[in-house]
Amino acid sequence: MSRIPTGFGMIVRVDRYACGCHYMRCDYHDGSIGERTIRHDGKVLPTELRPEQGA
């Protein structure tokens, strides 16, 4: 897992797995969250919205 402050008011978290899949999460300065899961074959998986994401 890597947590990278961008200097633009958000923190990016990246998890990479041995199979080639990876997960990214962006925590924005206003409290909103963006997530993306990408399989080892490059397919982007849908993300379920949770209450903290404005659902």
C-alpha positions in Angstrom: 0.0 0.0 0.0 1.2 3.5 -0.9 -0.3 6.7 0.5 0.8 9.7 -1.6 -0.1 13.3 -0.6 -0.4 15.2 -3.9 -0.1 18.7 -2.6 -3.5 19.5 -4.2 -5.7 18.7 -1.2 -6.0 15.0 -1.8 -4.4 11.8 -0.7 -4.0 8.9 -3.1 -3.8 5.3 -1.9 -2.7 2.6 -4.3 -2.7 -1.2 -3.4 -1.0 -3.5 -5.9 -1.4 -7.2 -5.7 0.9 -10.0 -7.0 -1.7 -11.2 -9.5 -1.5 -7.8 -11.3 -4.8 -6.3 -9.9 -4.8 -2.9 -8.2 -7.0 -0.7 -6.2 -6.8 3.1 -6.1 -8.6 5.5 -3.6 -8.5 9.3 -3.7 -9.5 11.2 -0.5 -10.3 14.8 -1.6 -10.1 17.9 0.6 -13.9 18.2 0.8 -14.3 14.7 2.2 -15.4 13.0 -1.0 -13.8 9.7 -2.0 -13.1 8.3 -5.5 -12.3 4.6 -5.9 -11.3 2.3 -8.7 -10.5 -1.4 -8.9 -8.7 -2.7 -11.9 -8.3 -6.4 -12.6 -5.0 -8.0 -13.8 -6.5 -8.2 -17.3 -7.2 -4.4 -17.3 -10.9 -4.5 -16.8 -12.2 -1.7 -14.5 -14.7 -3.1 -12.0 -17.8 -1.1 -10.9 -17.6 0.6 -7.5 -20.5 0.5 -5.2 -21.4 3.9 -3.7 -21.4 4.2 0.1 -23.0 7.0 2.2 -19.6 8.8 2.5 -19.4 8.9 -1.3 -22.6 10.8 -1.7 -24.9 7.9 -2.5 
